[in-house]
């Protein structure tokens, strides 16, 4: 399956599917051959940790576009394979005693269900599931969530490293911190250690002044065409309502322009942290309401999925590879779904697969038609965005139900699968 996607991206439609990889190669060529490195020698759009995965394929070939893309595809294949191995070995194990508060030991499940689902997801999402930087953090998230209950410090370090590659994985620490008995030791200290290591490496290279430049580099961009918030303007555009699609040549992205688009883009800068705060409030309510009856495995997976889809919905950037953020929580949720069983994950799992398939239609299959504001391709994008809204409602509903169910429980004696809280 990975070989097929690599063939599409390196042979069939490389300019459309794997265009970003040539940009990565160019940055690394500049570093290796001219001594000019991202972050170390100037502001950069990505966090500093992104240099590492971009550099590894460049050590094979930083000159040829196709050899670099092949080496990148091999790297992603190895990372995904490693994540599957960890998933199969760790996802079915109970939490380490005392690691989490009120931990529930879920019944044994077949972790291969999650692995097969992930392969289907990657195939449906297509080239952006392999040929973008987000493909590096996807297996990191799977490994982190798979080991989180037994080795929370390892999970914290992995998610923090992922955040230094592509920011989003760092937000998945939110549900983890709510279930840890010793959050300072098991989450804060490992995360801080990774941050110190990254900052130290950048400082040693003379780029400390550019370390946080990724936070401001894209602040002036407009409302991206694929973003969920752009959906009303996409509909207005195909109906002749004045909204038009324009190319932001500075960062090579297509944006929607027209009355109100700038205001919406600006409002999302505030809406994103507010939405994450609301999600944190919901997670905290579920955690407190369920108490010692909380199924920590399901809570972590659903909480991570809710955070991931919120990051997509409240974002003015709607790049297709963002959908890859949804995979890790569903993979681990299916592999160890807790007391609810596979049935409790069927709806979100199917929804995410459909969203992935529609996203591949959006990009790269029908993207030219969308930028030309053709009705059919644009409606596919609208449907994909509507399903993302449905997904956030489904996941929030399931979490709220978990909180209410926990509050009705009378004690651990009613369920032999509940472990006694550690002293």
C-alpha positions as CSV (number, residue, x, y, z in Angstrom):
1,X,0.0,0.0,0.0
2,X,2.8,2.4,0.8
3,X,4.5,1.3,-2.4
4,X,1.5,2.2,-4.4
5,X,1.3,5.7,-2.9
6,X,5.0,6.2,-3.4
7,X,4.5,5.2,-7.1
8,X,1.7,7.7,-7.5
9,X,3.8,10.5,-5.9
10,X,7.1,9.8,-7.6
11,X,6.1,8.5,-11.0
12,X,2.4,9.2,-11.9
13,X,1.7,12.7,-10.6
14,X,4.8,13.9,-8.7
15,X,4.3,17.6,-9.3
16,X,0.8,17.5,-7.9
17,X,1.0,14.8,-5.2
18,X,4.5,15.3,-3.8
19,X,5.2,18.9,-4.5
20,X,6.1,19.7,-0.9
21,X,8.8,17.1,-0.9
22,X,10.8,19.1,-3.5
23,X,10.6,22.1,-1.2
24,X,11.9,20.0,1.7
25,X,14.7,18.8,-0.6
26,X,15.6,22.3,-1.6
27,X,15.9,23.5,2.0
28,X,18.1,20.5,2.9
29,X,20.2,21.1,-0.3
30,X,20.8,24.6,0.8
31,X,22.0,23.4,4.2
32,X,24.2,20.6,3.0
33,X,25.7,22.4,0.0
34,X,25.6,26.1,0.9
35,X,25.6,26.0,4.7
36,X,22.3,27.9,5.0
37,X,19.9,26.0,7.3
38,X,16.3,26.6,8.2
39,X,15.9,28.1,11.7
40,X,19.6,28.4,12.3
41,X,20.1,31.0,9.6
42,X,16.6,32.7,9.4
43,X,13.0,32.4,10.3
44,X,11.1,29.3,9.2
45,X,7.5,28.3,8.8
46,X,8.0,25.0,10.6
47,X,9.3,24.2,14.2
48,X,13.0,23.4,14.5
49,X,12.4,19.6,14.9
50,X,11.1,19.4,11.3
51,X,14.7,19.6,10.1
52,X,15.5,16.1,11.3
53,X,13.0,14.1,9.1
54,X,13.7,16.4,6.1
55,X,17.4,15.8,6.5
56,X,17.4,12.0,6.6
57,X,16.2,11.5,3.0
58,X,18.6,14.3,1.9
59,X,21.5,12.2,3.2
60,X,20.5,9.7,0.4
61,X,20.2,12.4,-2.3
62,X,19.5,16.1,-1.9
63,X,20.0,16.9,-5.6
64,X,17.5,14.7,-7.4
65,X,13.8,15.3,-6.8
66,X,12.7,11.7,-7.4
67,X,15.5,10.0,-5.4
68,X,14.7,12.3,-2.4
69,X,10.9,11.5,-2.7
70,X,11.7,7.7,-2.8
71,X,13.9,8.0,0.2
72,X,11.2,10.0,2.0
73,X,8.6,7.4,1.2
74,X,10.8,4.7,2.6
75,X,11.3,6.7,5.8
76,X,7.5,7.0,6.2
77,X,7.0,3.3,5.5
78,X,9.5,2.4,8.2
79,X,8.0,4.8,10.7
80,X,4.5,3.4,10.0
81,X,5.7,-0.1,10.3
82,X,7.4,0.6,13.6
83,X,4.1,2.2,14.9
84,X,2.2,-1.0,13.9
85,X,4.7,-3.2,15.8
86,X,4.3,-1.0,18.9
87,X,0.5,-1.0,18.5
88,X,0.3,-4.8,18.2
89,X,2.6,-5.3,21.3
90,X,1.3,-2.6,23.6
91,X,-2.2,-1.6,22.8
92,X,-3.8,-4.6,24.5
93,X,-1.9,-4.2,27.8
94,X,-3.5,-2.7,30.9
95,X,-2.3,0.5,32.5
96,X,0.7,0.3,34.8
97,X,-0.6,0.3,38.4
98,X,-0.5,3.8,39.8
99,X,0.3,5.5,36.5
100,X,-3.1,6.9,36.0
101,X,-6.0,7.9,38.3
102,X,-9.0,5.6,38.6
103,X,-7.6,3.4,35.8
104,X,-9.9,0.9,34.3
105,X,-8.4,-2.2,32.7
106,X,-10.2,-2.8,29.4
107,X,-10.9,-6.3,28.2
108,X,-8.5,-7.8,25.7
109,X,-9.1,-6.8,22.1
110,X,-7.3,-7.6,18.8
111,X,-5.0,-4.7,18.1
112,X,-4.8,-5.8,14.5
113,X,-8.2,-4.1,14.0
114,X,-6.6,-0.8,14.5
115,X,-3.7,-1.6,12.3
116,X,-5.9,-2.7,9.4
117,X,-8.0,0.4,9.8
118,X,-4.9,2.6,9.6
119,X,-3.8,1.0,6.4
120,X,-7.3,1.6,4.9
121,X,-7.1,5.2,6.2
122,X,-3.7,5.9,4.6
123,X,-4.9,4.4,1.3
124,X,-8.0,6.5,1.3
125,X,-6.2,9.7,2.2
126,X,-3.7,9.1,-0.6
127,X,-0.5,11.0,-1.4
128,X,-0.8,13.5,1.4
129,X,-0.7,10.7,3.9
130,X,2.9,10.0,2.9
131,X,4.2,13.0,1.0
132,X,3.8,15.7,3.7
133,X,5.5,16.5,7.0
134,X,2.4,15.4,8.9
135,X,3.1,11.8,7.8
136,X,6.1,11.9,10.2
137,X,4.1,12.8,13.3
138,X,1.2,10.3,12.6
139,X,3.2,7.2,13.6
140,X,4.7,9.2,16.6
141,X,1.1,9.9,17.8
142,X,0.1,6.2,17.4
143,X,3.1,5.1,19.4
144,X,2.6,7.7,22.1
145,X,-1.1,6.9,22.6
146,X,-0.4,3.2,22.5
147,X,2.1,3.3,25.4
148,X,0.5,6.3,27.3
149,X,-1.1,4.2,30.0
150,X,1.9,2.1,30.9
151,X,4.7,4.7,30.0
152,X,3.2,8.2,30.3
153,X,6.6,9.8,30.4
154,X,7.5,8.2,27.1
155,X,4.2,9.4,25.6
156,X,4.8,12.9,26.8
157,X,8.3,13.0,25.3
158,X,7.0,11.7,22.0
159,X,4.1,14.1,21.7
160,X,6.4,17.0,22.6
161,X,8.9,15.9,20.0
162,X,6.0,15.7,17.5
163,X,5.0,19.2,18.4
164,X,8.5,20.4,17.5
165,X,8.0,18.8,14.1
166,X,4.4,19.9,13.4
167,X,2.8,21.6,16.5
168,X,-0.5,19.7,16.5
169,X,0.7,16.6,18.5
170,X,1.5,18.8,21.5
171,X,-2.2,19.5,22.0
172,X,-2.8,15.8,22.6
173,X,-1.2,16.2,26.0
174,X,-4.4,17.8,27.2
175,X,-6.4,14.5,27.8
176,X,-3.2,12.8,29.1
177,X,-2.6,15.3,31.8
178,X,-6.1,14.8,33.2
179,X,-5.6,11.2,34.0
180,X,-2.1,11.1,35.4
181,X,-1.5,10.7,39.1
182,X,1.9,12.5,38.9
183,X,1.6,14.9,36.0
184,X,4.7,16.8,37.0
185,X,6.9,13.8,36.9
186,X,5.2,11.9,34.1
187,X,4.3,14.8,31.7
188,X,5.8,18.1,32.6
189,X,9.4,17.0,33.2
190,X,9.7,14.8,30.0
191,X,8.2,17.5,27.9
192,X,10.5,20.1,29.4
193,X,13.5,17.9,28.7
194,X,12.6,17.5,25.1
195,X,12.1,21.3,24.8
196,X,15.5,22.0,26.4
197,X,17.2,19.5,24.1
198,X,15.7,21.1,21.0
199,X,16.4,24.7,22.2
200,X,20.0,23.7,23.1
201,X,20.6,22.2,19.7
202,X,19.3,25.3,17.9
203,X,21.3,27.6,20.2
204,X,24.4,25.6,19.5
205,X,23.8,26.2,15.8
206,X,23.4,29.9,16.4
207,X,19.6,30.1,15.7
208,X,18.1,30.7,19.1
209,X,16.6,34.0,17.9
210,X,14.6,32.1,15.3
211,X,13.4,29.2,17.5
212,X,9.8,30.4,17.8
213,X,9.6,32.0,14.4
214,X,7.1,29.3,13.2
215,X,4.5,30.9,15.5
216,X,4.4,34.2,13.5
217,X,5.6,33.2,10.0
218,X,2.1,32.5,8.7
219,X,0.2,35.0,10.8
220,X,-0.7,37.2,7.8
221,X,-2.1,34.5,5.6
222,X,-5.8,34.6,4.6
223,X,-8.6,32.1,4.8
224,X,-7.5,28.9,3.0
225,X,-9.8,27.5,0.4
226,X,-10.0,24.1,2.1
227,X,-10.7,25.3,5.6
228,X,-14.0,24.5,7.2
229,X,-14.7,28.2,7.9
230,X,-14.4,28.9,4.2
231,X,-17.3,26.6,3.4
232,X,-20.0,29.3,3.2
233,X,-17.8,31.4,0.9
234,X,-17.1,28.3,-1.3
235,X,-20.9,27.9,-1.7
236,X,-21.3,31.6,-2.4
237,X,-18.6,31.4,-5.0
238,X,-20.2,28.7,-7.0
239,X,-23.5,30.5,-6.7
240,X,-22.0,33.7,-8.1
241,X,-22.0,35.5,-4.8
242,X,-18.8,37.4,-5.2
243,X,-16.3,35.1,-3.4
244,X,-13.4,34.2,-5.5
245,X,-10.4,31.9,-5.2
246,X,-6.9,33.6,-5.3
247,X,-3.4,32.3,-5.1
248,X,-1.2,33.5,-2.2
249,X,2.0,33.4,-4.2
250,X,4.2,34.1,-1.1
251,X,3.3,30.7,0.5
252,X,1.8,29.0,-2.6
253,X,-1.6,28.3,-1.2
254,X,-5.1,28.9,-2.6
255,X,-7.3,31.2,-0.5
256,X,-10.9,32.4,-0.6
257,X,-11.3,36.2,-1.0
258,X,-14.4,38.3,-0.8
259,X,-16.6,40.3,1.6
260,X,-16.1,39.0,5.1
261,X,-13.3,36.5,4.5
262,X,-10.6,38.7,6.1
263,X,-12.8,39.1,9.2
264,X,-13.4,35.4,9.5
265,X,-9.7,34.7,9.1
266,X,-8.9,37.2,11.9
267,X,-11.7,35.8,14.2
268,X,-10.3,32.3,13.9
269,X,-7.1,33.5,15.5
270,X,-9.2,34.0,18.7
271,X,-11.6,31.1,18.1
272,X,-8.9,28.4,18.0
273,X,-7.6,28.9,21.6
274,X,-11.2,29.5,22.8
275,X,-12.3,26.2,21.2
276,X,-9.4,24.3,22.8
277,X,-10.3,25.8,26.2
278,X,-13.8,24.6,25.7
279,X,-12.6,21.1,24.8
280,X,-10.4,21.1,27.9
281,X,-13.4,22.1,30.0
282,X,-15.4,19.2,28.6
283,X,-12.6,16.7,29.2
284,X,-12.1,17.9,32.8
285,X,-15.9,17.6,33.4
286,X,-15.9,14.0,32.1
287,X,-12.9,13.1,34.1
288,X,-14.3,14.5,37.4
289,X,-17.8,13.1,36.7
290,X,-16.6,9.6,36.0
291,X,-14.2,9.5,38.9
292,X,-12.7,6.0,39.5
293,X,-15.1,4.5,37.0
294,X,-13.3,6.3,34.1
295,X,-12.2,4.0,31.2
296,X,-8.8,5.8,30.7
297,X,-8.0,4.0,27.4
298,X,-11.2,5.2,25.8
299,X,-11.0,8.6,27.4
300,X,-7.5,9.2,26.1
301,X,-8.4,8.1,22.6
302,X,-11.7,10.0,22.4
303,X,-10.1,13.1,24.0
304,X,-7.2,13.0,21.6
305,X,-9.7,12.7,18.6
306,X,-11.8,15.6,19.9
307,X,-8.7,17.8,20.2
308,X,-7.5,16.8,16.7
309,X,-10.8,17.6,15.0
310,X,-11.1,20.8,16.9
311,X,-7.7,21.9,15.6
312,X,-9.0,21.4,12.1
313,X,-12.4,23.0,12.5
314,X,-11.2,26.2,14.2
315,X,-8.2,26.7,11.8
316,X,-8.0,29.2,9.0
317,X,-5.5,26.9,7.4
318,X,-7.2,23.8,6.0
319,X,-4.5,21.9,4.3
320,X,-5.6,18.3,3.3
321,X,-2.8,16.6,5.3
322,X,-4.4,17.9,8.5
323,X,-6.9,15.1,8.2
324,X,-4.0,12.8,9.1
325,X,-4.2,14.1,12.6
326,X,-7.4,12.1,13.1
327,X,-5.8,8.8,12.4
328,X,-3.8,8.1,15.6
329,X,-6.6,8.4,18.1
330,X,-8.9,6.2,16.0
331,X,-6.2,3.6,15.5
332,X,-5.5,3.3,19.2
333,X,-9.2,3.5,20.1
334,X,-10.0,0.6,17.8
335,X,-7.0,-1.4,19.1
336,X,-8.0,-1.0,22.7
337,X,-11.5,0.3,22.8
338,X,-12.0,-0.3,26.5
339,X,-15.3,-1.4,28.0
340,X,-17.4,-0.1,25.1
341,X,-16.1,-2.6,22.5
342,X,-15.7,-2.1,18.8
343,X,-19.3,-1.0,18.5
344,X,-18.6,2.2,20.4
345,X,-16.0,3.2,17.8
346,X,-17.8,2.2,14.7
347,X,-19.4,5.6,13.9
348,X,-16.3,7.8,14.3
349,X,-14.1,5.2,12.6
350,X,-16.4,5.1,9.5
351,X,-16.7,8.8,9.5
352,X,-13.0,9.4,9.5
353,X,-12.5,6.9,6.7
354,X,-15.2,8.7,4.6
355,X,-13.5,12.0,5.4
356,X,-10.2,10.6,4.3
357,X,-11.6,9.4,1.0
358,X,-13.3,12.7,0.2
359,X,-10.1,14.5,1.1
360,X,-8.2,12.6,-1.5
361,X,-10.9,13.6,-4.0
362,X,-10.4,17.2,-2.9
363,X,-6.7,16.9,-3.3
364,X,-5.1,16.0,-5.6
365,X,-7.9,14.5,-7.8
366,X,-10.3,17.4,-8.1
367,X,-8.3,20.3,-6.7
368,X,-8.0,22.1,-10.1
369,X,-11.8,22.1,-10.4
370,X,-12.1,23.5,-6.8
371,X,-9.7,26.3,-7.5
372,X,-11.7,27.1,-10.7
373,X,-14.9,27.1,-8.5
374,X,-16.6,24.3,-10.5
375,X,-19.8,23.1,-8.8
376,X,-19.1,19.3,-8.6
377,X,-15.6,19.4,-7.1
378,X,-16.6,22.3,-4.8
379,X,-19.5,20.3,-3.4
380,X,-17.2,17.4,-2.6
381,X,-15.1,19.8,-0.4
382,X,-18.3,21.1,1.2
383,X,-19.5,17.6,2.0
384,X,-16.1,16.8,3.5
385,X,-16.2,19.8,5.7
386,X,-19.7,19.1,6.9
387,X,-18.7,15.6,7.9
388,X,-15.9,17.1,10.0
389,X,-18.6,19.1,11.9
390,X,-20.6,15.9,12.3
391,X,-17.5,14.1,13.6
392,X,-16.8,16.7,16.4
393,X,-20.5,16.4,17.5
394,X,-20.3,12.6,17.6
395,X,-17.1,12.6,19.6
396,X,-18.2,15.3,22.0
397,X,-21.5,13.4,22.5
398,X,-19.7,10.1,23.3
399,X,-17.4,11.8,25.8
400,X,-20.4,13.5,27.5
401,X,-22.1,10.1,27.7
402,X,-19.0,8.6,29.3
403,X,-19.1,11.3,32.0
404,X,-22.8,10.7,32.7
405,X,-22.3,7.0,32.8
406,X,-19.5,7.3,35.3
407,X,-21.5,9.5,37.6
408,X,-24.3,6.9,37.8
409,X,-21.9,4.1,38.9
410,X,-22.1,3.2,42.5
411,X,-18.7,1.7,42.9
412,X,-16.0,-0.7,41.6
413,X,-17.8,-3.7,43.0
414,X,-20.2,-3.6,40.1
415,X,-17.5,-4.2,37.5
416,X,-14.7,-6.6,38.0
417,X,-12.7,-4.8,35.3
418,X,-12.2,-1.7,37.5
419,X,-8.8,-1.6,39.2
420,X,-8.5,-0.3,42.7
421,X,-7.0,3.2,42.8
422,X,-3.4,3.3,44.0
423,X,-2.7,4.6,47.5
